[in-house]
Amino acid sequence: MLISCVLEGGLHGHGMDELARDTLGIETIKFKDVVGAGKSQITFDRVALDKALYYAAEDADITLRLHKVFKPRLAQEHMVTVYETLERPLVPILEAMEREGIKVDAQELKRLSDDFGKRMVNLEEDAHKLAGREFNVGSPKQLGEILFDEMGIEGGKKGKTGAYSTGADVLEGLAAEGHDLPKTILEFRQLSKLKSTYTDALTAAINPQTGRVHTSYSQAATSTGRLASTDPNLQNIPVRTVEGRKIRKAFVPEKGHVLVSADYSQIELRILAHVAGIDALKRAFHDGQDIHALTASQVFGEPIEGMDPMTRRKAKAINFGIIYGISAFGLARQLGIPNGEAKAYIDAYFDKYPGIKAYMECTKIQAREKGFVTTLFGRKCHTKGINDRNPNMRGFAERAAINAPIQGGAADIIKRAMIQLPGALTDAGLRARMLLQVHDELIFEAPTAEAEDTISVVRATMEGAAHLDVPLVVDAGTGMSWDEAH
């Protein structure tokens, strides 16, 4: 699976069934064909022996056949280093992290769940009052009819089904215009998602033997090399909202321990400065300057001293937006400004940093010619649709191509650090254990007395995981919860 991902990341899935079909032309026995599905599903120990034999034997046979096809290609396509230094050594590291798990305070989760539930009931009542009648708050169809037919709000658009669109972007736009019902529904949906996806699901995911939650990491799920987390997914707990941070408070250490959080500071912007060769940004990172204030000063001509926070916020949106190939329309929506103004900001940005524009164009050309882009460490990120006739598909692939070397480079750097960290901690005589990886952040559990020493070793290892034209900087903290440590 990992060899396939290294060779063809972004082109297709890397599960055995898919690879067997596409590479060997074999339709394999599916797991659900053996154990059933839904309520009638049984555990594997209850499968009839003849059925289990064929399924298990085929697994072993197909795995070896696929290995014989893929393994020689690593050397032929110069991908041995990515596989041998990044992906293969990470397997036992992730296995240890999954086994370790992280402690979750079930009482705190229950308290949060009850709180979210009560507030949802209140919001539902508020929504009914604002609508002038009762309706199913969870029904987009009923909501659309109330907003655009009964309340007569302008701007309703119907989809193929004939129902009005009431997605988050539509409701946010209406809320910004001062309409109360869309605002109430957005709050209801946020709490509903937090309750079902996190507080309720995390409680159910606590292992009764360990009292901890054990996520599963996938190395072959993304086109950029980033890890994915499932059952439960701990990588998309919202951190920018007060409610999301409350959930992080439920992640706690064992008695006599603290949680340690170590987070790469602005790693993607640092990689951009390095790969695009932007001298002004490189100097700013070396001098420890506020990169968003510097960009604001360069683009908007305002002095850094006494700068309006809104001006810095605009620059921050552009800085991070550029990494993701943001359009004038996207930036306008994010900042709540007209399209023309957003386009003028982006043009001014490229005037000040022509190297970034050149890097973006060069990356798109490489993607068109080769079908993939590469990270600093040689990982290939394939860009399906880069030559598509459909401009929307092509635009999406171009944005992915611009972002992949940066996001993929950040993923490679944190993987290099993760591979080195257990050994570095052991060599220093420390008992800290690495528990979680969430994008650019690593979470450890350390004996309280060893917290500061743990931070020193972790910081040195992470900051030394790659040598760029700009320094890598790690922000670290400790606390009695994930929220407190971050």
Stockholm file with secondary structure:
# STOCKHOLM 1.0

chainA/1-486         MLISCVLEGGLHGHGMDELARDTLGIETIKFKDVVGAGKSQITFDRVALDKALYYAAEDADITLRLHKVFKPRLAQEHMVTVYETLERPLVPILEAMEREGIKVDAQELKRLSDDFGKRMVNLEEDAHKLAGREFNVGSPKQLGEILFDEMGIEGGKKGKTGAYSTGADVLEGLAAEGHDLPKTILEFRQLSKLKSTYTDALTAAINPQTGRVHTSYSQAATSTGRLASTDPNLQNIPVRTVEGRKIRKAFVPEKGHVLVSADYSQIELRILAHVAGIDALKRAFHDGQDIHALTASQVFGEPIEGMDPMTRRKAKAINFGIIYGISAFGLARQLGIPNGEAKAYIDAYFDKYPGIKAYMECTKIQAREKGFVTTLFGRKCHTKGINDRNPNMRGFAERAAINAPIQGGAADIIKRAMIQLPGALTDAGLRARMLLQVHDELIFEAPTAEAEDTISVVRATMEGAAHLDVPLVVDAGTGMSWDEAH
#=GR chainA/1-486 SS CHHHHHHHTTTSCCCHHHHIIIIICCCCCCHHHHHCSGGGCCCGGGSCHHHHHHHHHHHHHHHHHHHHHHHHHHHHTTCHHIIIIIITTHHHHHHHHHHHCEEBCHHHHHHHHHHHHHHHHHHHHHHHHHHTSCCCTTCHHHHHIIIIIISCCSCCCBCTTSSBCCCHHHHHHHHHTTCHHHHHHHHHHHHHHIIIIIIIHHHHHBCTTTSEECCEEESSSCSSSCCEEESSCCSCCCCSSHHHHHHHTTBCCCTTEEEEEEEESSHHHHHHHHHHTCHHHHHHHHTTCCHHHHHHHHHHCCCSTTCCHHHHHHHHHHHHHHHTTCCHHHHHHHHTCCHHHHHHHHHHHHHHCHHHHHHHHHHHHHHHHHSEEECTTCCEEECTTTTCSSHHHHHHHHHHHHHHHHHHHHHHHHHHHHHHHHHHHHHTTCCCEEEEEETTEEEEEEEGGGHHHHHHHHHHHHHTSCCCSSCCCEEEEEESSHHHHC
#=GC SS_cons         CHHHHHHHTTTSCCCHHHHIIIIICCCCCCHHHHHCSGGGCCCGGGSCHHHHHHHHHHHHHHHHHHHHHHHHHHHHTTCHHIIIIIITTHHHHHHHHHHHCEEBCHHHHHHHHHHHHHHHHHHHHHHHHHHTSCCCTTCHHHHHIIIIIISCCSCCCBCTTSSBCCCHHHHHHHHHTTCHHHHHHHHHHHHHHIIIIIIIHHHHHBCTTTSEECCEEESSSCSSSCCEEESSCCSCCCCSSHHHHHHHTTBCCCTTEEEEEEEESSHHHHHHHHHHTCHHHHHHHHTTCCHHHHHHHHHHCCCSTTCCHHHHHHHHHHHHHHHTTCCHHHHHHHHTCCHHHHHHHHHHHHHHCHHHHHHHHHHHHHHHHHSEEECTTCCEEECTTTTCSSHHHHHHHHHHHHHHHHHHHHHHHHHHHHHHHHHHHHHTTCCCEEEEEETTEEEEEEEGGGHHHHHHHHHHHHHTSCCCSSCCCEEEEEESSHHHHC
//
